[in-house]
Amino acid sequence: MKAVILCGGKGTRLKEETEYKPKPLVEVGGKPILWHIMKIYAAQGVKDFILCLGYKGNMIKDYFLKLEEMSNDFVLDLRKNKIYHLSDEDELDVTIHFIDTGDDVMTGARIARIKKYVEGDEDFFLTYGDGVSDIDLHSFCLL
């Protein structure tokens, strides 16, 4: 089952935090809110994510593209243009689809724009990228 996470809003109520970064990247306990959401879902077996990007979406892409290097020791071989990771531990063992759904788009339009990525799936989870809670996904459906 997939989880769709809405990450495109401007976060105007947290302006002091979101002026320079999107709300899903605001840190709680040293990690972005989005990271916590994905860890909660992954721990319960949901490991396929679709991120509906908008405002400062490139920063979210950049965070995940650099996540393994920023979280682990590695060797960079500039001659071969290769990175060798010195740890077998994955920060997040998930698959992430980064979908640009527009900067000034309402929630329904964002969901409509990712329709082709969830077609064929009977059900999927949908959540906002700025709220963390300890929730039992199994109480909503059978995974």
HUPE-V34453 format. One record per run of one state. SS is the DSSP state (H for helix, E for strand, - for the rest). FROM is the first residue (numbers start at 1). LEN is the number of residues. Records with the same first field share a line. If there is no record, write none. Layout:
# HUPE-V34453
SS->FROM-LEN / FROM-LEN
This chain:
# HUPE-V34453
-->1-1 / 8-4 / 19-4 / 26-1 / 29-2 / 44-4 / 54-3 / 72-2 / 78-4 / 86-9 / 101-6 / 114-1 / 119-5 / 129-8 / 140-4
E->2-6 / 27-2 / 31-2 / 48-6 / 74-4 / 82-4 / 95-6 / 124-5
H->12-7 / 23-3 / 33-11 / 57-15 / 107-7 / 115-4 / 137-3
